[in-house]
Amino acid sequence: MLCNEHISKKLFHEAGIAVPTGKLLFPEDASSYKPIGVGPWYVKAQVLTGGRGKTGGVVRVEDPDKLTTVCEKLFAMEINGEAVPLVRVEPAMRFDRELYLSFMVSRDRERIAFTVARGGGMDVEKQAAAGAGPLVQYLAPSPSGGRLSEHQVRAAFFHLFPSGPEHPENTPEKLKGLWPGFKALVRKCFDAVKSYGLLLLEINPLVHSDSGEWTALDGKVEIDDAVADIDTTLERFYEPAHVTPEENAARAAGLAYLRLDGWVGLMANGAGLAMATMDLLNYAGLRAGNFMDLGGAADQKRMAKAFDMLFSDERVEMVFLNLFGGIVSCETVARAVAEALAGAAPPKPLVARLAGHGAEEGRKILTGLGYDSIHLASEVSEAVAILKTLSKNRTLQPFPKDESTSVPRAEAAAKPALQPECPAGPATLTELGLSGSTRLLVQGITGRAAMQHVRLMQEYGTTVAAGVTPYKGGQQVHGVPVFNSVAEAVRKAGPFDASIVFVPAAFAADAVLEAVDNAIPNIVCITEGIPQAQMLYVRRAVHEAGLRLFGPNTPGLIVPGQTKIGIMPGHVFSPGSIALLSRSGTLTYEAAARLSAAGLGQSVCIGVGGDPFVGCTFAECFELIRNNTETSAVMVIGEIGGRAEEEFAEVVAASGYDKPLIAFVSGRTAPPGKRLGHAGAILDESSGGIAGKLHALHAAGFVISPDLESLSMLARKVLG
């Protein structure tokens, strides 16, 4: 949750950080607003994008009679393509210099970065490049995300206020006077990072006012969405004015939604599947009118809201529901559809493609409704054909496909001198503890989803040896004994080869650490949305213990025909020799189903997880299987955003791997810079975009499928 300046200062004030007094104005407030006190004042556009100062979004006003005119001018602006819904008016302050201070979760370093610079304001980057800063220090890991040491605060202070002949103004007396207030400020900032679950706290500029107070003259904070989901009181920092009414309604209903320019309303379960479906529509000349991820709880209330949004959207002429059942059954969703329609036919054509868990039952329910406006399909290609028929002459020029990466490279892939992070894995999956004899522990076994999937894992042939739920010890779930702690389970029913975690996000990090403390080799965390600061510590603890964590936010892993540790529909997987690695749950099922239908089985399928920080990345999973004799090819299913695929490509290229490599990246037609579902699916400024991702994979020797439909055909071609 990225906050504008006004909301950020509201949070600062709660945390005890001094800020100027300011007033937030909506467009209707501008004409009647009368400033308090004697000017001058600053009028500041409230947007979520950066660079407003350089584009005229901050205006100094000397004459109070001109405030209304300035406000109206700002409300009419667009800053980096973003409209200005609000402005903040605050009095000017007197101060001697501008400084910069921030705390930020660094995805590259997997630590919290504490940064200061001897110059704030709009030109902090220029000043940093000129040698005036910044000083970046990384905090030691802790269960809450990081530990700020006294010496780091001192280092920051003396970087901002250096002494010696070159800086005669910084006398010992002056520094001793500034130090207590600066130290207190930094501590308050860091306490705010921990208390509010912040991914970013930035004060730019930080000033020392004439009154002797350290003040955040401007600032920005970003709250971890995972923390906001756990602590709903943080909703007070959400500002609905920055997004459309449709996006606000979707957010309230738990839907990931983004308005696009087409006429085909899109609903899918899972960000990866929604992005891949959007690509297929755009490639077919059927423009997607939106991105919508139903999420993992597609109940009647959520489905009703989704239908209401799409059916009431005048741009939408038909609706495409694309489901691949996993943790949520297609039957459950079909019943929710029936309830949402409430005995009436859909007001617009509804094309529903159901596959995976509960698909047959779901199709029976929708067929039984007896509405001619509901069209059923088993495959995406069939659904697209129906949509084309319904669109008649409405199709547009398809999005261009880049087919250049779908051909194997003639020359050998580059082999940079890069050492893999993990040593190469053993020759067989059995040596990893993943086989038909795997003994599984289920953490959170008495939860509704856990009980359902314990039964499904048992039906697949997985040996579920024990379960853990505090205060439920002595019970049984589907014949599985339940213990109060992992230590008790290990003592009485162990050892275990793997553990699967079905524990709510607020407690999931501790559950993983409990498995680590009891040395369980493979830990699969199904839970979505563990706070990022906690995952910084968990990931490090897992690595230091020499164990393996898959997830969080993963569908699990499966060795087809032997063991299933997760929520995936087991029937779409088949034994074979392709190792499948994926960031998306539903796309894991899609890829496996298509491979199996083409006679191409899988040696192992691993969901690496869709959260920002996961245990085993693509690169680390590859190190586990690259010497695996049961694997003859590797397929990776990626998504836009982040650098996971690029890092994977670097490791593969360095390894000299000579078996076939295949990749598919969903979201190739997505609008740049927009968040599509979970945090993994957002274009990152530090990455080269989708083109850079595809280039890195192809340069490492991957043959890349241009779309979901081509995946199995390309795999057959590559494998001969």
Legacy VTK file of the C-alpha trace (Angstrom):
# vtk DataFile Version 3.0
C-alpha trace
ASCII
DATASET POLYDATA
POINTS 720 float
0.000 0.000 0.000
1.847 3.047 -1.285
0.808 6.219 0.533
0.800 9.795 -0.695
2.644 12.548 1.165
-0.357 13.584 3.284
-1.091 10.024 4.449
2.626 9.427 5.006
2.773 12.465 7.262
-0.297 11.228 9.107
1.626 8.034 9.847
4.748 10.026 10.795
2.699 12.081 13.255
1.310 8.917 14.878
4.866 7.603 15.195
6.074 10.762 16.945
7.987 12.144 13.937
7.538 15.896 13.565
5.812 17.133 10.383
4.494 20.546 9.285
0.813 21.177 9.903
-1.056 20.717 6.643
-4.559 20.637 5.175
-5.783 18.126 2.601
-8.065 19.554 -0.082
-10.345 17.863 -2.597
-11.294 19.772 -5.787
-14.576 20.936 -4.264
-12.703 22.419 -1.263
-10.352 24.696 -3.187
-12.666 27.678 -3.757
-13.675 28.033 -0.100
-10.355 27.269 1.600
-8.824 30.013 3.726
-5.268 29.351 4.936
-4.398 29.682 8.583
-1.512 31.879 9.664
0.864 34.073 7.724
2.371 32.789 4.507
4.108 31.866 2.417
2.539 28.442 1.822
3.304 25.419 -0.317
0.580 23.750 -2.343
1.540 20.143 -3.165
-0.106 17.755 -5.605
-0.863 14.432 -3.912
0.069 11.612 -6.310
1.666 8.196 -5.917
4.223 8.723 -8.668
7.583 10.409 -8.163
9.044 13.541 -9.729
6.182 15.919 -8.978
8.532 18.739 -7.955
10.278 18.714 -11.323
6.964 18.795 -13.202
5.411 21.730 -11.360
3.490 19.719 -8.801
4.786 21.767 -5.835
4.047 25.517 -5.887
5.098 28.228 -3.421
2.358 30.814 -2.831
2.992 34.207 -1.234
-0.476 35.719 -1.712
-3.379 33.876 -0.007
-5.784 35.192 -2.666
-3.913 33.119 -5.249
-4.279 29.795 -3.417
-7.526 28.874 -5.155
-6.069 29.531 -8.607
-2.974 27.457 -7.828
-5.082 24.591 -6.476
-7.270 24.574 -9.585
-4.177 24.522 -11.793
-2.770 21.522 -9.910
-6.087 19.647 -10.049
-6.009 20.026 -13.837
-2.513 18.510 -14.108
-1.308 15.020 -14.919
2.019 14.011 -13.383
3.688 11.110 -15.190
0.277 10.093 -16.498
-1.406 10.250 -13.086
-4.240 12.674 -12.381
-4.115 14.855 -9.249
-7.108 14.003 -7.028
-5.916 15.859 -3.893
-3.607 18.674 -2.849
-1.992 19.486 0.481
-1.470 23.037 1.698
1.108 23.706 4.421
3.034 26.734 5.655
6.632 27.221 4.635
9.309 26.482 7.242
12.673 28.075 7.976
15.625 25.684 8.117
19.335 25.648 7.387
19.820 22.600 5.148
18.047 19.631 3.545
19.012 16.011 4.284
17.795 12.592 3.185
16.891 9.556 5.329
15.189 6.271 4.497
14.635 2.677 5.544
13.773 0.266 2.743
13.417 -3.492 2.308
16.062 -4.400 -0.277
14.982 -7.347 -2.436
18.504 -7.680 -3.874
20.292 -7.771 -0.486
17.410 -9.437 1.381
17.892 -7.001 4.235
16.582 -3.638 5.378
18.706 -0.801 3.998
19.246 2.310 6.141
20.275 5.249 3.928
21.241 8.869 4.582
22.554 11.565 2.245
23.908 15.074 2.737
21.296 16.681 0.578
17.599 16.193 0.132
14.942 17.652 -2.093
14.585 17.051 -5.811
18.320 16.749 -6.507
19.267 14.059 -4.011
20.272 11.720 -6.862
22.577 14.334 -8.410
24.187 15.073 -5.068
24.723 11.376 -4.442
26.387 10.997 -7.833
28.663 13.960 -7.032
30.025 12.227 -3.945
27.869 13.998 -1.382
26.243 10.705 -0.381
24.554 8.457 0.183
25.676 6.194 2.994
23.853 2.851 2.784
23.993 0.419 5.717
22.258 -2.972 5.864
20.678 -4.061 9.129
21.456 -7.385 10.741
18.607 -9.897 10.303
16.109 -10.491 13.077
12.682 -12.189 13.302
11.023 -8.781 12.899
13.066 -7.974 9.788
16.188 -6.269 11.052
18.167 -4.962 14.025
19.383 -1.358 14.054
22.669 -1.001 15.929
23.853 2.089 17.772
27.014 2.270 15.665
24.906 2.440 12.473
23.040 5.465 13.825
26.376 7.088 14.730
27.823 6.351 11.293
24.793 7.960 9.664
25.071 11.032 11.887
28.754 11.647 11.223
28.229 11.050 7.501
25.684 13.857 7.496
27.787 16.100 9.749
31.488 15.413 9.034
34.050 17.242 11.148
37.592 18.377 10.498
39.296 21.317 8.732
37.037 20.988 5.683
33.926 21.412 7.820
34.693 24.031 10.471
30.972 24.692 10.948
30.517 21.259 12.562
32.074 22.031 15.911
32.030 19.455 18.707
29.550 21.622 20.602
27.197 21.779 17.625
27.406 18.048 16.990
26.744 17.234 20.641
23.674 19.426 20.459
22.340 17.776 17.281
23.050 14.161 18.227
20.311 13.414 20.822
17.523 14.660 18.565
18.888 12.846 15.514
19.276 9.585 17.409
15.714 9.844 18.724
14.404 10.569 15.222
16.132 7.551 13.667
14.813 5.282 16.417
11.283 6.571 15.877
11.614 5.950 12.152
12.827 2.398 12.660
10.144 1.693 15.246
7.585 2.885 12.673
9.025 0.485 10.086
8.468 -2.423 12.463
5.169 -1.268 13.985
3.414 -0.463 10.713
5.007 -3.170 8.543
6.679 -0.679 6.205
8.579 -1.681 3.077
9.685 1.934 2.674
10.000 4.940 4.949
11.542 7.909 3.169
12.014 11.450 4.452
13.146 13.765 1.667
13.953 16.364 2.717
14.641 15.981 6.413
15.313 19.392 7.940
16.483 20.811 11.238
14.147 23.744 11.781
14.954 27.092 13.374
13.071 25.878 16.447
15.616 23.066 16.845
13.269 20.262 15.831
14.004 17.506 13.327
11.117 17.647 10.850
9.979 15.534 7.904
9.329 18.264 5.359
8.256 15.680 2.801
7.974 11.917 2.944
6.723 8.687 1.513
5.829 5.337 3.060
4.755 1.990 1.648
2.956 -0.513 3.875
3.421 -4.210 3.163
0.078 -5.428 1.776
0.583 -8.696 3.644
0.808 -6.815 6.948
-2.246 -4.723 6.035
-4.211 -7.921 5.355
-3.303 -9.208 8.822
-3.761 -5.895 10.678
-6.933 -4.423 9.203
-6.573 -1.243 11.294
-3.922 -0.153 8.780
-6.752 0.391 6.314
-6.969 3.906 7.766
-3.942 4.785 5.637
-5.587 3.769 2.353
-6.638 6.658 0.107
-9.366 5.600 -2.380
-9.097 8.821 -4.392
-6.015 7.513 -6.224
-7.828 4.694 -8.053
-11.062 4.241 -9.975
-14.376 3.360 -8.302
-14.206 -0.073 -9.958
-10.782 -0.758 -8.458
-11.991 0.337 -5.027
-15.030 -1.962 -5.268
-12.826 -4.863 -6.379
-10.393 -4.227 -3.548
-13.198 -4.278 -0.996
-14.359 -7.635 -2.391
-10.869 -9.180 -2.348
-10.474 -9.124 -6.134
-7.295 -8.119 -7.965
-8.631 -5.873 -10.739
-7.192 -3.561 -13.382
-9.209 -1.790 -16.061
-7.955 -2.293 -19.635
-9.129 -1.007 -23.018
-10.982 -3.986 -24.515
-14.487 -5.443 -24.551
-14.002 -9.012 -23.235
-14.510 -9.131 -19.481
-11.979 -11.508 -17.937
-12.173 -13.550 -14.725
-9.602 -16.174 -13.764
-8.312 -17.833 -10.607
-4.674 -16.962 -10.197
-2.624 -14.012 -11.448
-0.507 -16.190 -13.735
-3.507 -17.770 -15.454
-5.247 -14.389 -15.733
-2.173 -12.866 -17.396
-1.725 -15.805 -19.770
-5.432 -15.626 -20.692
-5.138 -11.887 -21.280
-2.233 -12.587 -23.633
-4.234 -15.186 -25.593
-7.179 -12.802 -25.980
-4.922 -10.012 -27.182
-3.065 -12.325 -29.580
-6.437 -13.411 -31.031
-7.569 -9.830 -31.628
-10.028 -10.106 -28.736
-9.056 -7.228 -26.478
-9.275 -7.889 -22.755
-11.419 -5.278 -21.009
-9.774 -5.930 -17.668
-7.469 -8.068 -15.588
-9.275 -9.851 -12.747
-7.897 -12.485 -10.398
-10.614 -14.105 -8.293
-8.032 -15.261 -5.769
-8.159 -18.363 -3.622
-11.578 -17.734 -2.041
-13.963 -17.492 -4.993
-17.088 -17.750 -2.853
-20.617 -16.608 -3.701
-20.108 -13.063 -2.392
-16.888 -12.552 -4.357
-18.326 -14.087 -7.539
-21.455 -11.917 -7.251
-19.307 -8.787 -7.016
-17.144 -9.891 -9.955
-20.186 -10.493 -12.155
-21.774 -7.225 -11.073
-18.646 -5.296 -12.043
-18.308 -6.888 -15.483
-21.980 -7.048 -16.402
-22.477 -3.392 -15.429
-19.410 -2.250 -17.392
-20.759 -0.728 -20.611
-17.505 -1.511 -22.446
-17.788 -5.245 -21.728
-19.771 -7.152 -24.345
-19.103 -10.694 -23.100
-17.439 -12.354 -20.105
-14.774 -15.081 -20.144
-14.468 -17.163 -16.941
-11.276 -19.249 -17.043
-10.802 -21.625 -14.098
-8.292 -24.320 -13.326
-9.283 -25.858 -10.010
-6.620 -26.322 -7.351
-7.169 -25.254 -3.762
-10.577 -24.003 -4.943
-12.759 -26.551 -6.731
-14.468 -25.679 -10.026
-17.583 -27.208 -8.500
-17.452 -24.651 -5.663
-17.059 -21.801 -8.128
-19.873 -23.117 -10.349
-22.213 -23.165 -7.345
-21.130 -19.594 -6.540
-21.882 -18.611 -10.154
-25.369 -20.144 -9.897
-26.038 -18.309 -6.622
-24.686 -15.040 -7.988
-27.017 -15.229 -11.006
-29.927 -15.710 -8.559
-32.211 -17.485 -11.011
-31.703 -15.067 -13.902
-29.822 -15.584 -17.149
-26.547 -13.647 -17.534
-27.318 -10.264 -19.141
-24.286 -10.752 -21.404
-22.840 -13.934 -22.939
-20.743 -15.908 -20.449
-18.076 -18.266 -21.794
-16.846 -20.576 -19.026
-13.837 -22.837 -19.327
-13.467 -25.203 -16.368
-10.558 -27.597 -15.862
-8.785 -29.307 -12.999
-10.228 -30.050 -9.574
-14.057 -30.410 -9.767
-14.293 -29.449 -13.457
-16.758 -32.164 -14.479
-19.054 -31.418 -11.552
-18.824 -27.693 -12.245
-19.774 -28.100 -15.891
-22.808 -30.175 -14.866
-23.979 -27.401 -12.536
-23.649 -24.675 -15.191
-25.282 -26.855 -17.853
-28.155 -27.550 -15.464
-28.948 -23.837 -15.275
-30.308 -24.136 -18.822
-29.301 -20.668 -20.058
-28.439 -20.258 -23.750
-26.208 -17.325 -22.864
-23.794 -19.632 -20.958
-21.264 -21.324 -23.244
-19.006 -24.074 -21.821
-15.532 -25.050 -22.987
-12.965 -27.584 -21.815
-9.919 -25.892 -23.361
-8.836 -22.287 -23.669
-8.568 -22.586 -27.460
-12.189 -23.748 -27.606
-13.261 -20.815 -25.433
-11.357 -18.327 -27.612
-13.081 -19.746 -30.710
-16.487 -19.232 -29.064
-15.545 -15.675 -28.087
-14.507 -14.942 -31.689
-17.874 -16.184 -32.912
-19.689 -14.019 -30.377
-17.547 -10.996 -31.281
-18.428 -11.335 -34.994
-16.630 -8.431 -36.689
-15.459 -6.879 -33.419
-11.941 -8.360 -33.499
-8.973 -6.034 -33.918
-5.479 -6.445 -35.243
-3.872 -9.052 -32.940
-0.983 -8.062 -30.705
2.272 -8.948 -32.497
4.074 -12.039 -31.233
7.825 -12.173 -30.988
8.561 -15.604 -32.439
12.347 -15.112 -32.553
12.899 -16.711 -29.144
10.808 -19.807 -29.956
13.642 -21.228 -32.069
16.646 -22.962 -30.470
19.846 -20.950 -30.577
22.312 -22.060 -33.192
25.317 -21.028 -31.133
26.162 -22.232 -27.655
24.737 -20.227 -24.775
27.142 -17.840 -23.069
28.865 -19.264 -19.994
29.738 -16.409 -17.614
31.987 -17.172 -14.689
29.299 -17.367 -12.024
29.310 -19.656 -9.052
25.891 -21.159 -8.222
24.502 -20.171 -4.824
23.843 -23.816 -3.892
25.940 -26.910 -4.647
24.561 -29.164 -7.362
21.953 -31.602 -6.135
22.088 -35.399 -5.997
21.467 -37.786 -8.860
17.960 -38.833 -7.826
14.910 -37.229 -6.288
14.841 -40.009 -3.686
18.073 -38.607 -2.271
16.216 -35.314 -1.729
13.560 -37.149 0.259
11.022 -36.865 -2.576
9.692 -40.236 -3.682
6.946 -42.755 -3.102
8.344 -43.380 0.395
8.230 -39.705 1.492
6.788 -39.306 4.997
4.856 -36.039 5.317
3.993 -33.861 8.315
1.057 -31.429 7.979
1.262 -28.214 10.034
-2.167 -26.698 10.657
-3.828 -30.019 9.827
-7.190 -29.259 11.462
-7.955 -26.272 9.209
-10.689 -26.696 6.589
-8.394 -26.443 3.545
-5.763 -28.655 5.185
-8.258 -31.425 5.959
-9.557 -31.378 2.379
-6.089 -31.649 0.891
-4.874 -34.242 3.386
-7.575 -36.489 1.981
-6.604 -35.675 -1.618
-2.905 -36.262 -0.907
-3.722 -39.594 0.703
-5.825 -40.580 -2.314
-2.832 -39.779 -4.521
-0.672 -42.139 -2.469
1.242 -39.703 -0.267
2.101 -41.014 3.180
0.708 -38.398 5.564
2.385 -39.575 8.754
1.320 -36.912 11.277
-0.189 -33.478 11.763
0.280 -30.541 14.116
-2.211 -28.052 15.555
-1.641 -26.524 19.005
-4.244 -27.611 21.584
-5.601 -30.284 19.225
-3.131 -32.994 20.204
-4.644 -36.468 20.518
-7.186 -35.965 17.734
-7.091 -37.600 14.307
-7.743 -36.237 10.798
-8.506 -38.892 8.179
-6.693 -41.398 10.367
-3.656 -39.152 10.832
-2.570 -38.512 14.452
-2.472 -34.871 15.537
0.174 -33.454 17.896
0.496 -30.125 19.700
3.931 -29.233 18.331
6.370 -30.268 15.647
8.856 -31.339 18.323
6.275 -33.716 19.797
5.373 -35.052 16.346
9.034 -35.694 15.510
9.585 -37.417 18.832
6.525 -39.679 18.619
5.920 -40.183 14.887
9.093 -39.032 13.092
11.319 -38.750 11.286
9.723 -36.845 8.381
11.047 -36.151 4.893
8.849 -33.117 4.382
6.378 -30.772 6.036
3.534 -28.841 4.453
2.339 -25.628 6.109
-1.388 -24.744 6.124
-1.128 -21.993 8.751
-2.645 -18.462 8.573
-0.253 -15.762 7.366
0.056 -14.125 10.795
1.590 -17.334 12.210
3.077 -19.012 9.129
6.614 -17.641 9.498
6.830 -19.081 12.999
5.463 -22.397 11.717
8.223 -22.561 9.113
10.850 -21.742 11.755
9.405 -24.520 13.921
10.005 -26.965 11.069
13.525 -25.546 10.629
14.316 -26.013 14.330
13.275 -29.655 14.006
15.459 -30.191 10.915
12.737 -31.236 8.461
14.564 -31.356 5.100
11.772 -30.129 2.787
9.263 -27.482 3.906
6.368 -26.563 1.620
4.508 -23.384 2.621
1.090 -23.086 0.970
0.213 -19.896 2.884
0.068 -16.679 0.874
1.058 -13.234 2.132
3.649 -13.738 4.865
5.022 -10.274 5.814
8.171 -9.562 3.840
10.232 -8.499 6.847
9.551 -11.874 8.470
10.492 -13.717 5.290
13.888 -11.984 5.239
14.720 -13.797 8.464
12.981 -17.084 7.577
14.804 -17.440 4.266
18.162 -16.857 5.918
17.362 -19.325 8.728
16.396 -22.035 6.221
19.612 -21.574 4.225
21.841 -21.542 7.295
20.228 -24.786 8.469
20.938 -26.423 5.092
17.222 -27.152 4.519
14.845 -26.416 1.643
11.764 -24.180 1.703
9.321 -24.106 -1.216
6.999 -21.105 -1.130
5.297 -19.309 0.493
2.287 -18.926 -1.811
3.052 -22.151 -3.637
0.777 -24.952 -4.856
3.460 -27.328 -3.588
5.489 -29.956 -5.381
4.758 -33.335 -6.913
6.764 -36.307 -8.135
4.127 -37.714 -10.518
3.034 -41.231 -9.710
4.879 -41.205 -6.375
4.073 -38.377 -3.989
2.099 -35.134 -3.960
2.878 -32.470 -1.351
0.482 -29.661 -2.075
-2.876 -28.552 -3.408
-2.454 -29.293 -7.109
-4.988 -31.516 -8.940
-2.973 -34.731 -9.156
-4.698 -36.185 -12.232
-3.196 -33.610 -14.643
0.370 -34.740 -13.880
1.960 -37.848 -15.395
5.287 -39.617 -14.780
8.057 -38.674 -17.183
11.303 -36.779 -17.461
10.525 -33.038 -17.726
11.242 -31.003 -14.598
8.674 -28.206 -14.370
9.410 -25.084 -12.283
6.751 -22.391 -11.970
5.931 -19.132 -10.167
2.196 -19.568 -10.769
-0.045 -22.236 -9.253
-2.727 -22.353 -11.944
-0.149 -22.163 -14.739
1.640 -25.122 -13.159
-1.561 -27.130 -13.630
-2.086 -25.761 -17.147
1.427 -26.625 -18.253
1.346 -30.112 -16.720
-2.079 -30.868 -18.237
-0.892 -29.799 -21.694
2.343 -31.766 -21.406
0.521 -34.878 -20.175
-2.041 -34.641 -22.993
0.855 -34.505 -25.460
2.426 -37.632 -23.949
5.177 -35.684 -22.187
5.400 -36.688 -18.522
7.158 -34.905 -15.694
9.913 -36.036 -13.339
9.074 -33.367 -10.753
6.957 -30.207 -10.655
7.845 -27.459 -8.181
5.895 -24.306 -7.424
8.557 -21.858 -6.302
5.905 -19.485 -4.916
4.408 -16.157 -5.894
5.264 -13.999 -2.863
8.061 -11.380 -3.098
10.451 -13.491 -0.987
10.421 -17.261 -1.412
12.586 -20.070 -0.117
14.055 -21.855 -3.143
14.134 -19.564 -6.171
14.181 -20.807 -9.758
17.973 -20.793 -9.627
18.117 -22.745 -6.361
15.532 -25.286 -7.529
17.598 -25.800 -10.673
20.658 -26.608 -8.570
18.641 -29.371 -6.890
17.757 -31.086 -10.162
20.498 -30.279 -12.664
22.368 -33.546 -11.963
19.126 -35.493 -11.692
19.278 -38.646 -13.871
15.472 -38.865 -13.959
15.225 -35.481 -15.722
15.907 -35.022 -19.437
14.655 -31.410 -19.843
13.708 -28.370 -17.760
10.657 -26.169 -18.324
10.184 -22.892 -16.462
6.896 -20.983 -16.188
7.596 -17.361 -15.356
5.767 -14.069 -15.018
6.461 -10.425 -15.725
8.059 -8.470 -12.916
11.074 -9.020 -10.698
14.354 -10.608 -11.789
13.784 -14.259 -10.880
13.922 -15.413 -14.496
17.008 -13.354 -15.335
18.869 -14.703 -12.291
17.809 -18.221 -13.245
19.175 -17.673 -16.764
22.538 -16.548 -15.361
22.886 -19.668 -13.205
21.843 -22.002 -16.025
24.306 -20.402 -18.429
27.116 -20.693 -15.877
26.358 -24.358 -15.186
26.998 -25.624 -18.696
23.703 -27.519 -18.634
23.308 -29.351 -21.941
19.779 -30.760 -21.719
16.792 -29.048 -23.441
15.487 -25.865 -21.810
11.975 -24.489 -22.400
10.347 -21.340 -20.964
7.027 -19.551 -20.982
6.506 -16.089 -19.466
2.922 -14.887 -18.931
1.842 -11.263 -19.133
3.710 -10.327 -22.314
0.878 -7.986 -23.412
0.408 -6.410 -19.960
0.595 -2.603 -19.651
4.017 -1.694 -18.202
4.250 -0.601 -14.590
0.885 -2.016 -13.498
0.457 -4.506 -10.692
-1.387 -7.619 -11.838
-2.324 -9.644 -8.793
0.357 -10.806 -6.384
3.546 -8.863 -5.838
5.569 -11.113 -8.106
3.635 -9.863 -11.100
4.700 -6.252 -11.341
7.161 -4.724 -13.750
10.238 -3.692 -11.808
12.189 -0.558 -12.673
15.461 -2.407 -12.037
14.635 -5.099 -14.584
14.845 -4.854 -18.343
11.108 -5.381 -18.699
9.581 -8.299 -20.539
11.995 -7.912 -23.467
15.008 -8.106 -21.148
13.570 -11.155 -19.402
12.997 -13.019 -22.678
16.414 -12.025 -24.012
18.183 -13.281 -20.869
16.414 -16.652 -21.033
17.045 -17.090 -24.764
20.712 -16.107 -24.368
21.060 -18.866 -21.749
19.759 -21.464 -24.205
16.018 -21.505 -23.461
13.510 -21.995 -26.241
10.584 -19.720 -25.358
6.947 -20.465 -26.056
5.195 -17.352 -27.414
1.894 -18.241 -25.712
0.189 -20.819 -23.531
-1.401 -22.688 -26.452
1.976 -23.346 -28.109
3.612 -24.805 -25.012
3.151 -28.552 -25.564
3.727 -28.373 -29.315
7.000 -26.523 -28.777
8.055 -29.004 -26.087
7.465 -31.927 -28.445
9.510 -30.168 -31.113
12.413 -29.372 -28.791
12.443 -32.894 -27.340
12.176 -34.541 -30.751
LINES 1 721
720 0 1 2 3 4 5 6 7 8 9 10 11 12 13 14 15 16 17 18 19 20 21 22 23 24 25 26 27 28 29 30 31 32 33 34 35 36 37 38 39 40 41 42 43 44 45 46 47 48 49 50 51 52 53 54 55 56 57 58 59 60 61 62 63 64 65 66 67 68 69 70 71 72 73 74 75 76 77 78 79 80 81 82 83 84 85 86 87 88 89 90 91 92 93 94 95 96 97 98 99 100 101 102 103 104 105 106 107 108 109 110 111 112 113 114 115 116 117 118 119 120 121 122 123 124 125 126 127 128 129 130 131 132 133 134 135 136 137 138 139 140 141 142 143 144 145 146 147 148 149 150 151 152 153 154 155 156 157 158 159 160 161 162 163 164 165 166 167 168 169 170 171 172 173 174 175 176 177 178 179 180 181 182 183 184 185 186 187 188 189 190 191 192 193 194 195 196 197 198 199 200 201 202 203 204 205 206 207 208 209 210 211 212 213 214 215 216 217 218 219 220 221 222 223 224 225 226 227 228 229 230 231 232 233 234 235 236 237 238 239 240 241 242 243 244 245 246 247 248 249 250 251 252 253 254 255 256 257 258 259 260 261 262 263 264 265 266 267 268 269 270 271 272 273 274 275 276 277 278 279 280 281 282 283 284 285 286 287 288 289 290 291 292 293 294 295 296 297 298 299 300 301 302 303 304 305 306 307 308 309 310 311 312 313 314 315 316 317 318 319 320 321 322 323 324 325 326 327 328 329 330 331 332 333 334 335 336 337 338 339 340 341 342 343 344 345 346 347 348 349 350 351 352 353 354 355 356 357 358 359 360 361 362 363 364 365 366 367 368 369 370 371 372 373 374 375 376 377 378 379 380 381 382 383 384 385 386 387 388 389 390 391 392 393 394 395 396 397 398 399 400 401 402 403 404 405 406 407 408 409 410 411 412 413 414 415 416 417 418 419 420 421 422 423 424 425 426 427 428 429 430 431 432 433 434 435 436 437 438 439 440 441 442 443 444 445 446 447 448 449 450 451 452 453 454 455 456 457 458 459 460 461 462 463 464 465 466 467 468 469 470 471 472 473 474 475 476 477 478 479 480 481 482 483 484 485 486 487 488 489 490 491 492 493 494 495 496 497 498 499 500 501 502 503 504 505 506 507 508 509 510 511 512 513 514 515 516 517 518 519 520 521 522 523 524 525 526 527 528 529 530 531 532 533 534 535 536 537 538 539 540 541 542 543 544 545 546 547 548 549 550 551 552 553 554 555 556 557 558 559 560 561 562 563 564 565 566 567 568 569 570 571 572 573 574 575 576 577 578 579 580 581 582 583 584 585 586 587 588 589 590 591 592 593 594 595 596 597 598 599 600 601 602 603 604 605 606 607 608 609 610 611 612 613 614 615 616 617 618 619 620 621 622 623 624 625 626 627 628 629 630 631 632 633 634 635 636 637 638 639 640 641 642 643 644 645 646 647 648 649 650 651 652 653 654 655 656 657 658 659 660 661 662 663 664 665 666 667 668 669 670 671 672 673 674 675 676 677 678 679 680 681 682 683 684 685 686 687 688 689 690 691 692 693 694 695 696 697 698 699 700 701 702 703 704 705 706 707 708 709 710 711 712 713 714 715 716 717 718 719
